[in-house]
Amino acid sequence: MLVREWKCTCPTETATEFIGYLNKTGVKDTQSIDGCCGYKIMRREVSPEVEIIFITLWKTLDQMKIYAGENLYKAVLYPEDYLYKITSDTEVKIYKIVAEGSAT
């Protein structure tokens, strides 16, 4: 299993709306691809901004390419991202899950 991690920051006043937009764009697009096994959106207050992290879980790199294109490490940005005044990482990180568990 692979994890693709993208981060951005945005002003506190646009964060909630941006997360809604992210659900309509990145979440919708990734979850429609066979081989994407889920996602998480995380939010952290870093006054005066908010850091947002979007991670997706994938079975293979080839399936991830359907979403990201040939350059897996290039961030996928959407036309209206600028409306939310985000500052986006231009590169993403990809991790291979080597162990996992849950609390009992």
N, C-alpha and C positions, 0 to 999 in steps of 0.2 A: 504494500500500500504506500502511496506517495501523498505528500502534502504540498500544496502550492500556497504560499503566503504573500499577500499584498498588503501594504500599509499606506495610509494617508493621514493627514491632519486637516482639520477644518475648524472654522470658528464655532464656538459653542452654540451660537444662535442658528446655525444651519445644519448642525450634526444630525438631529432627529430626521429632518427632511431628507438629508443625503442618504441616511440608512434606508429610508423608504425607497428612494431612487435606486440604490444599490440592489435592493430586493427585486425591483422591476427590470433591472439590466443584468448585472453580473450573476446574481443568484438564479434568475430565470434562465439565462443562457447556459450556465454550467449544469444546472440540474436537468436540462433537456437532453444532455449528452449521455449515451450509454457508456458506462465506465466511470462516471462521476458518482461517488458513493456518499456524498453529503457535503455539508458546509457548516461553518460557524462564522458569525460576525461578532467581533468583540469591540468594546468601547472603553476608553480610559480617559478620564478627565486629566488634562495637563494644562491647567489654567495659563493663559486665557483660551486655550484651544482644546480640542478633543482629538485623540488618536483613535483611528478606526483600523481594525485589522480584519481582513476577509481571508479565511482559509477554506480551501476546497480539498477534498479527498479523492484520489484517483487510483484506479487499478494499474494503469500503464501510462508511460510517457506518450505513446501514440494517441491514446484517447485524450490526454491533456492537450495535445497539439490541435485537436479539432476546435478547441476553444481559443487557445493562445496563439496558434500559428506556429511556423517553423522555429522562431526564436522563443523558446519556452520561458526565457528569463526577462522578456520585455513585458511591461505592464500592459494590460488591456484597459484602455480608457474609453469613455463614452462621450458623445458629443455635448451633452449637457452637464458634464462634471463641473465645468467652470462656474455654473450658476450657483454652486454651493461653496465656492471659494476654497476648494480643496488644494492642498499641496501634496501631490502624489509622489510616492517612490516611483521611479521610472523602471526599476528592475524589481523582480520578485525573487523570492527564495523558494527553492524546492528541496524537500527533505524526504528521505526514505524512513518509514516507520520501522524501527528495529525491535521495539517492545511496546506493549501497552497493557493496561489493566484497568480495574475499577475497584472502588471501595466496596467492602463487603458489609 
